Amino acid sequence: MSENKQSKQHSVGRPRSEASKMAILNATIDLLEKTGYSALTIEAIASHAGVGKATIYRWWSNKAFLVLDAFFMTTEPHLYFLEKKSIHENFRHQLYDLARILNGTLGRTIVALVAESGGNSEMAQAYYTNFLVPRRKDAKLILERAIAQGEVHDTINLDVVLDMLYGPVYFRILIYKKEVDAGFIDTLLDQVMISIGAL
């Protein structure tokens, strides 16, 4: 077989694999919205995506990690900070987007799965590494910039402030079983901003 022919075959195979992955992830999201997590099955996802079960198991060991990857895929383009906005507007923008994601079926499912899995589980570690850590790093940069610009007190503890901002969102969803609405975010944000000298 010639080198050119081999290259052509590999270039054709890779897009097919990516297309199959996207079809599986999108099928997972669609079915999760319709049936909920407990009724979601690999068989149904495979049928909806037009692939065999073996194709799914090639990439995911179970439906929990498949749902987790679907969550990562949908959240990646949406949670970001704005370069030229104040600290108040930046966190308002991000908390609104986070609330919209976590209020949805996919977001609530992931929060519940992570909470039920235990702190040292592979699920919790994957969520922490791929979702929480990158966003917390970005949030710290926003706080550090605000300190440098004199927007907030330079004595604040960055980790405590971030827990103050994000902790109540998860608490409201996990413990109170309520949606995180704009009124809740506005009140939370105002209180935190007052405490760090941003208002």
C-alpha positions as CSV (number, residue, x, y, z in Angstrom):
1,M,0.0,0.0,0.0
2,S,1.4,3.4,-0.9
3,E,2.1,6.1,1.7
4,N,-0.4,8.5,0.0
5,K,-3.1,5.8,0.1
6,Q,-2.4,5.2,3.8
7,S,-2.6,8.9,4.6
8,K,-5.8,9.2,2.8
9,Q,-7.4,6.3,4.7
10,H,-6.3,7.8,8.1
11,S,-7.6,11.2,7.2
12,V,-11.0,9.7,6.4
13,G,-11.2,7.6,9.6
14,R,-10.5,10.5,12.0
15,P,-13.4,12.7,11.0
16,R,-15.7,9.7,11.2
17,S,-14.6,9.0,14.7
18,E,-15.1,12.6,15.8
19,A,-18.5,12.6,14.0
20,S,-19.5,9.5,15.9
21,K,-18.4,11.0,19.2
22,M,-20.4,14.1,18.6
23,A,-23.5,12.1,17.6
24,I,-23.2,10.1,20.9
25,L,-22.7,13.1,23.1
26,N,-25.7,15.0,21.4
27,A,-27.8,11.8,21.7
28,T,-27.0,11.6,25.4
29,I,-28.1,15.2,26.0
30,D,-31.3,14.7,24.0
31,L,-32.3,11.5,25.8
32,L,-31.3,12.9,29.2
33,E,-33.8,15.7,28.7
34,K,-36.5,13.3,27.7
35,T,-36.1,10.4,30.1
36,G,-33.9,11.6,33.0
37,Y,-30.7,9.9,34.2
38,S,-32.2,6.8,35.8
39,A,-34.0,5.7,32.6
40,L,-31.0,6.6,30.3
41,T,-29.4,3.5,28.8
42,I,-26.4,2.9,26.6
43,E,-28.7,0.9,24.2
44,A,-31.0,3.9,23.8
45,I,-28.0,6.3,23.3
46,A,-26.5,4.0,20.7
47,S,-29.8,3.7,18.8
48,H,-30.4,7.5,18.9
49,A,-26.8,8.2,17.7
50,G,-26.9,5.6,15.0
51,V,-23.9,3.7,16.3
52,G,-23.3,0.3,18.0
53,K,-22.9,-0.1,21.7
54,A,-19.3,-1.2,21.2
55,T,-18.5,2.2,19.7
56,I,-19.7,3.9,22.9
57,Y,-17.8,1.5,25.2
58,R,-14.7,2.2,23.1
59,W,-14.6,5.7,24.6
60,W,-16.7,5.5,27.8
61,S,-16.8,2.8,30.5
62,N,-20.3,3.7,31.6
63,K,-23.2,6.2,31.2
64,A,-22.0,8.4,34.1
65,F,-18.8,9.4,32.3
66,L,-20.6,9.8,29.0
67,V,-22.9,12.3,30.7
68,L,-20.0,14.0,32.3
69,D,-18.3,14.5,28.9
70,A,-21.5,15.8,27.4
71,F,-21.5,18.3,30.3
72,F,-17.9,19.4,29.5
73,M,-18.8,19.8,25.9
74,T,-21.7,22.0,26.5
75,T,-20.2,24.2,29.2
76,E,-16.8,24.9,27.6
77,P,-17.9,27.7,25.2
78,H,-20.0,29.5,27.8
79,L,-18.2,30.1,31.0
80,Y,-15.7,32.8,30.5
81,F,-14.8,36.3,31.9
82,L,-14.9,39.6,30.0
83,E,-11.6,41.4,29.4
84,K,-12.8,45.0,30.0
85,K,-15.6,44.7,32.5
86,S,-15.5,45.5,36.2
87,I,-15.2,42.8,38.8
88,H,-18.9,43.1,39.6
89,E,-20.0,42.8,36.0
90,N,-17.6,40.0,35.3
91,F,-18.9,37.8,38.2
92,R,-22.5,38.7,37.4
93,H,-22.0,37.5,33.8
94,Q,-20.3,34.3,34.9
95,L,-22.7,33.4,37.7
96,Y,-25.7,34.0,35.4
97,D,-24.2,31.6,32.9
98,L,-23.3,29.0,35.6
99,A,-26.8,29.2,37.0
100,R,-28.3,28.6,33.6
101,I,-26.2,25.5,33.1
102,L,-26.7,24.1,36.6
103,N,-30.4,24.7,36.6
104,G,-30.8,22.5,33.5
105,T,-31.2,18.8,33.5
106,L,-27.7,18.1,32.4
107,G,-26.2,20.4,35.0
108,R,-28.3,19.1,37.9
109,T,-27.5,15.5,36.9
110,I,-23.8,16.1,37.0
111,V,-23.9,18.0,40.3
112,A,-25.9,15.1,41.8
113,L,-23.6,12.4,40.3
114,V,-20.5,14.2,41.6
115,A,-22.0,14.7,45.1
116,E,-23.1,11.0,45.3
117,S,-19.8,9.6,44.0
118,G,-17.6,10.6,47.0
119,G,-14.7,13.1,47.2
120,N,-12.0,10.6,46.0
121,S,-14.0,9.0,43.2
122,E,-12.9,9.1,39.6
123,M,-16.0,11.1,38.8
124,A,-15.4,13.8,41.4
125,Q,-11.7,14.0,40.4
126,A,-12.6,14.4,36.7
127,Y,-15.2,17.1,37.5
128,Y,-12.6,18.9,39.7
129,T,-9.8,18.7,37.3
130,N,-11.6,19.5,34.0
131,F,-14.3,21.9,35.2
132,L,-13.6,23.5,38.6
133,V,-9.9,24.0,38.5
134,P,-9.7,25.9,35.1
135,R,-12.6,28.2,36.1
136,R,-11.3,28.8,39.5
137,K,-7.9,29.8,38.0
138,D,-9.6,32.3,35.7
139,A,-11.7,33.7,38.6
140,K,-8.6,34.2,40.7
141,L,-7.0,36.2,37.9
142,I,-10.0,38.4,37.8
143,L,-9.7,39.0,41.6
144,E,-6.0,39.6,41.3
145,R,-6.6,42.2,38.5
146,A,-9.2,43.9,40.7
147,I,-6.8,44.1,43.6
148,A,-4.1,45.6,41.3
149,Q,-6.6,48.2,40.0
150,G,-7.8,49.1,43.5
151,E,-11.3,47.8,42.9
152,V,-11.2,45.5,46.0
153,H,-9.3,45.3,49.3
154,D,-5.8,43.9,48.9
155,T,-6.1,41.9,52.1
156,I,-8.8,39.5,50.8
157,N,-8.3,35.7,50.8
158,L,-8.9,34.7,47.2
159,D,-10.0,31.2,47.9
160,V,-12.4,32.2,50.6
161,V,-13.9,34.9,48.3
162,L,-14.4,32.4,45.5
163,D,-16.1,30.0,48.0
164,M,-18.4,32.8,49.0
165,L,-19.4,33.4,45.4
166,Y,-19.8,29.9,44.2
167,G,-20.6,27.8,47.3
168,P,-24.1,29.2,47.8
169,V,-25.0,28.3,44.2
170,Y,-24.2,24.6,44.7
171,F,-25.8,24.7,48.2
172,R,-29.0,26.0,46.8
173,I,-29.2,23.3,44.1
174,L,-28.0,20.4,46.2
175,I,-29.6,21.1,49.6
176,Y,-32.6,23.3,48.9
177,K,-33.4,21.7,45.5
178,K,-34.2,25.1,44.1
179,E,-33.3,27.0,40.9
180,V,-30.7,29.7,41.1
181,D,-32.4,32.7,39.7
182,A,-31.2,36.2,38.8
183,G,-32.6,37.6,42.1
184,F,-30.6,35.2,44.1
185,I,-27.4,35.9,42.2
186,D,-27.8,39.6,42.4
187,T,-28.3,39.5,46.1
188,L,-25.4,37.1,46.6
189,L,-23.1,39.1,44.4
190,D,-23.9,42.4,46.1
191,Q,-23.2,41.0,49.6
192,V,-19.9,39.5,48.5
193,M,-18.8,42.7,46.7
194,I,-19.6,44.8,49.8
195,S,-17.5,42.5,52.0
196,I,-14.5,42.8,49.7
197,G,-14.9,46.6,49.2
198,A,-16.1,46.5,45.6
199,L,-19.2,48.5,46.2
